Amino acid sequence: IQYHNEFILRNKLSGSYQNQIINAIKLYFRIIEDSKILIEKIYRPKRSHLLPNVLSKAEVKQILEAHINKKHKTMLSLIYSCGLRRSELLNLKLGDIDSEKNIVIIRQSKNKKDRIVPLSNKILIMLREYYICYKPKIWLFEGQSVGEMYSEKSLQSILKQALAKSNINKPVTLHWLRHSYATHLLENGTDLRYIQELLGHSSSKTTEIYTHVSTKSLQQIKSPFDDL
């Protein structure tokens, strides 16, 4: 109780972090002390289920068109157009783009799985123009030196600059573009099973959360108030 009051409550730690601490305590007593504790006596907070943050198509367009720099614009556009995680974008190599089949191969991403994502004609044109201009050698997007992987910090800076140039006053992160991609696919009528494959989700439950943030179906519901 003292630990709960003086550490957890004072620091306003999240429910998931509290559960990690409880699991660590259980492991300590089981391995180090060779004993068990009645975990029922320790309060486990319910895990919070936050809805993903999603941008409208107009907001995404503002962000993607904010940059004049071809490289920066292509990087942000590829994240949105393929629903990539930032690490997936930075780990792309030239051979991962198959322009004949219009696909990008995401290798050994989360859960050590490969997946294939289709490339739109629009993003393919952008990629070709980018390649002609920058001529990367190893990584699709390289840093200042030839063969150097682009840094995560620099990528985040690109988004920050785009937000500063746009009129979007939201704490947008790169992952918002991935969430927006999934939600916009759903609103366009794409089956959840395909969205799950495109995002690389192991569980369909993870993908189903986007049904709660898509407003298209909600907007079609007629309120009985209108009939009064």
HELIX and SHEET records of a PDB file:
HELIX    1   1 GLN A    2  TYR A    3  1                                   2    
HELIX    2   2 HIS A    4  LEU A    9  3                                   6    
HELIX    3   3 ARG A   10  ASN A   11  1                                   2    
HELIX    4   4 GLY A   15  ILE A   31  1                                  17    
HELIX    5   5 ILE A   39  LYS A   41  5                                   3    
HELIX    6   6 LYS A   57  LEU A   64  1                                   8    
HELIX    7   7 LYS A   70  CYS A   82  1                                  13    
HELIX    8   8 ARG A   86  LEU A   90  1                                   5    
HELIX    9   9 LEU A   94  ASP A   96  5                                   3    
HELIX   10  10 LYS A  110  LYS A  112  5                                   3    
HELIX   11  11 ASN A  121  TYR A  134  1                                  14    
HELIX   12  12 GLU A  152  LYS A  165  1                                  14    
HELIX   13  13 LEU A  174  GLU A  187  1                                  14    
HELIX   14  14 LEU A  192  LEU A  199  1                                   8    
HELIX   15  15 SER A  204  GLU A  208  1                                   5    
HELIX   16  16 ILE A  209  HIS A  212  5                                   4    
HELIX   17  17 LYS A  216  GLN A  219  1                                   4    
HELIX   18  18 PRO A  224  ASP A  227  5                                   4    
SHEET    1   A 3 ILE A  97  ASP A  98  0                                        
SHEET    2   A 3 ILE A 103  ILE A 106 -1                                        
SHEET    3   A 3 ARG A 115  PRO A 118 -1                                        
END                                                                             
